[in-house]
Amino acid sequence: QVQLVESGGGLVQAGNSLRLSCAASGFSFSTYTMSWVRQAPGKGFEWVSSINNGDGITSYADSVKGRFTISRDNAKNTLYLQMNSLKLEDTGVYFCGFGNTRGQGTQVTVSS
């Protein structure tokens, strides 16, 4: 069955960096556009970034553009999110997924 397992979250000071990973299995990873979404405490889901299958074209929410970089390694069935210059408002649970399918998420907490 489809499995998406996020990792790499943690507690970090504002201005620092984290790299999230998402290990995918149970489906043809390379043929799907993959995305990261996040959920801040008490708020709904917010789309963060996507990367196309095939051409690898990326897109970002304005709130993270220039700070976050999405990438994928199709040979390893893994999706990444490099997060630099983290801000307090980046705090939340980060999920990888496609369509309506998401993993269990990884917590990112940015402190001042």
LUMTOR-205082 format. One record per residue (C-alpha): residue in one letter; x, y, z; residue number from 0. Coordinates in pm, 1 decimal, always signed. Each point is the difference from the previous one (the first is absolute). Example, Ala and Ser with C-alpha at 12.3 -4.5 7.8 and 13.67 -1.06 7.14 Angstrom:
2
+--------+----------+----------+----------+-----+
: residu :        X :        Y :        Z : num :
+--------+----------+----------+----------+-----+
:      a :  +1230.0 :   -450.0 :   +780.0 :   0 :
:      s :   +137.0 :   +344.0 :    -66.0 :   1 :
+--------+----------+----------+----------+-----+
END
This chain:
112
+--------+----------+----------+----------+-----+
: residu :        X :        Y :        Z : num :
+--------+----------+----------+----------+-----+
:      q :     +0.0 :     +0.0 :     +0.0 :   0 :
:      v :    +98.8 :   +363.4 :    -33.8 :   1 :
:      q :   +236.6 :   +118.1 :   +271.0 :   2 :
:      l :   +140.9 :   +346.5 :    +49.6 :   3 :
:      v :   +232.1 :    +47.1 :   +295.4 :   4 :
:      e :   +122.3 :   +349.1 :    +80.7 :   5 :
:      s :   +306.6 :    +65.2 :   +213.1 :   6 :
:      g :   +247.2 :   +274.0 :    +81.4 :   7 :
:      g :   -215.9 :   +229.0 :   +205.2 :   8 :
:      g :   +102.3 :   +142.5 :   +333.3 :   9 :
:      l :    +53.8 :   +307.2 :   +212.9 :  10 :
:      v :   +213.2 :   +269.3 :   -159.8 :  11 :
:      q :    +74.1 :   +365.3 :    +64.8 :  12 :
:      a :   -126.4 :   +261.3 :   -239.5 :  13 :
:      g :   +242.4 :    +59.1 :   -282.8 :  14 :
:      n :   +128.3 :   -353.5 :     -2.8 :  15 :
:      s :    -68.8 :   -286.1 :   -240.0 :  16 :
:      l :   -161.3 :   -341.3 :    -11.7 :  17 :
:      r :    -25.7 :   -262.8 :   -269.6 :  18 :
:      l :   -310.4 :   -213.0 :    -12.9 :  19 :
:      s :    -16.1 :   -335.6 :   -174.7 :  20 :
:      c :   -293.0 :   -206.8 :   -114.5 :  21 :
:      a :    +53.6 :   -367.3 :    -75.1 :  22 :
:      a :   -260.5 :   -131.8 :   -240.5 :  23 :
:      s :   -102.0 :   -356.6 :    -76.9 :  24 :
:      g :   -289.2 :   -199.3 :   -139.6 :  25 :
:      f :    -52.8 :   +207.8 :   -313.0 :  26 :
:      s :   +190.9 :   +119.9 :   -303.6 :  27 :
:      f :   +164.0 :   +300.6 :   +163.3 :  28 :
:      s :   +167.5 :   +134.7 :   -312.3 :  29 :
:      t :   -330.2 :    +38.9 :   -183.1 :  30 :
:      y :   -164.1 :   +226.5 :   +256.2 :  31 :
:      t :    +21.6 :   +369.6 :    +67.7 :  32 :
:      m :    +89.6 :    +20.6 :   +367.4 :  33 :
:      s :    -69.6 :   +273.2 :   +248.9 :  34 :
:      w :    +67.0 :   +123.9 :   +348.3 :  35 :
:      v :   -277.8 :   +153.1 :   +205.2 :  36 :
:      r :     +6.3 :   +119.7 :   +359.0 :  37 :
:      q :   -239.6 :    +61.0 :   +282.2 :  38 :
:      a :    +70.3 :   +263.1 :   +260.0 :  39 :
:      p :   -146.7 :    -44.4 :   +349.0 :  40 :
:      g :   -373.8 :    +62.1 :    -10.2 :  41 :
:      k :     -4.5 :    +71.8 :   -373.5 :  42 :
:      g :    -86.6 :   -180.5 :   -319.7 :  43 :
:      f :   +234.3 :   -154.7 :   -252.8 :  44 :
:      e :   +219.7 :   +234.5 :   -201.2 :  45 :
:      w :   +161.2 :   -106.1 :   -324.8 :  46 :
:      v :   +374.6 :    +61.2 :    +12.1 :  47 :
:      s :   +160.1 :   -135.5 :   -316.7 :  48 :
:      s :    -34.1 :   -247.5 :   -284.1 :  49 :
:      i :   +232.2 :   -168.5 :   -245.8 :  50 :
:      n :   -117.0 :   -148.8 :   -326.9 :  51 :
:      n :    +72.0 :   -350.8 :   -109.5 :  52 :
:      g :   +198.0 :    -16.0 :   -320.6 :  53 :
:      d :   +124.6 :   +355.8 :    -51.6 :  54 :
:      g :    +56.8 :    +71.7 :   +369.1 :  55 :
:      i :   -151.8 :   +346.6 :    -21.0 :  56 :
:      t :    -48.9 :   +144.0 :   +347.9 :  57 :
:      s :   -244.6 :   +245.7 :   +151.5 :  58 :
:      y :    -15.3 :   +171.0 :   +338.2 :  59 :
:      a :   -237.6 :   +189.2 :   +220.6 :  60 :
:      d :    +91.4 :   +367.7 :    +22.5 :  61 :
:      s :    +60.9 :    -44.2 :   +372.8 :  62 :
:      v :   +295.4 :   -235.4 :    -61.2 :  63 :
:      k :   +127.8 :   +107.6 :   -340.9 :  64 :
:      g :   +372.6 :    +65.5 :     +6.4 :  65 :
:      r :    +45.2 :   -184.0 :   +330.5 :  66 :
:      f :   -121.9 :   -354.4 :    -68.0 :  67 :
:      t :   +112.7 :   -240.3 :   -272.6 :  68 :
:      i :   -189.3 :   -312.0 :    -98.7 :  69 :
:      s :   +177.5 :   -285.5 :   -172.3 :  70 :
:      r :    -43.4 :   -366.5 :    -71.5 :  71 :
:      d :   +214.8 :   -306.2 :    -55.5 :  72 :
:      n :   -202.1 :   -240.4 :   -208.2 :  73 :
:      a :   +265.1 :   -271.8 :    +32.8 :  74 :
:      k :    -50.0 :    +10.0 :   +376.6 :  75 :
:      n :   -374.6 :    +69.8 :     -7.6 :  76 :
:      t :    +63.1 :   +295.0 :   +226.6 :  77 :
:      l :   -127.4 :   +355.3 :    +11.4 :  78 :
:      y :   +187.8 :   +277.8 :   +177.7 :  79 :
:      l :    -64.9 :   +347.7 :   +130.1 :  80 :
:      q :   +300.5 :   +215.0 :    +84.8 :  81 :
:      m :   -115.5 :   +277.9 :   +229.0 :  82 :
:      n :   +232.6 :   +293.4 :    +55.7 :  83 :
:      s :    -40.5 :   +327.0 :   +190.6 :  84 :
:      l :   -278.1 :   -151.4 :   +204.8 :  85 :
:      k :   -252.0 :   +234.4 :   +159.3 :  86 :
:      l :   -227.2 :    -39.5 :   +299.8 :  87 :
:      e :   -296.3 :    -21.6 :   -236.7 :  88 :
:      d :   +149.5 :   -310.1 :   -164.5 :  89 :
:      t :    -90.3 :   -197.7 :   +312.2 :  90 :
:      g :   -238.0 :   -284.4 :    -70.0 :  91 :
:      v :    -36.0 :   -359.3 :   -107.0 :  92 :
:      y :   +135.9 :    -63.5 :   -347.9 :  93 :
:      f :   -152.8 :   -264.8 :   -221.0 :  94 :
:      c :   +107.6 :   -138.3 :   -334.2 :  95 :
:      g :   -248.0 :   -143.1 :   -242.7 :  96 :
:      f :   -178.9 :    -10.0 :   -331.2 :  97 :
:      g :   -364.7 :    +56.9 :    -72.7 :  98 :
:      n :   -187.7 :    -64.3 :   +324.2 :  99 :
:      t :   +264.3 :   -238.1 :   +133.3 : 100 :
:      r :   +235.6 :   +117.7 :   +274.9 : 101 :
:      g :   +241.6 :   -148.4 :   +247.8 : 102 :
:      q :    -22.2 :    +32.6 :   +376.3 : 103 :
:      g :   +202.6 :   +319.6 :     +3.7 : 104 :
:      t :   +307.5 :   +128.1 :   +178.3 : 105 :
:      q :     -3.3 :   +282.3 :   +253.7 : 106 :
:      v :   +202.6 :   +312.3 :    -65.0 : 107 :
:      t :    +27.9 :   +249.7 :   +283.0 : 108 :
:      v :   +181.8 :   +327.1 :    -50.9 : 109 :
:      s :    +93.2 :   +190.4 :   +313.6 : 110 :
:      s :   +120.3 :   +355.7 :    +50.9 : 111 :
+--------+----------+----------+----------+-----+
END
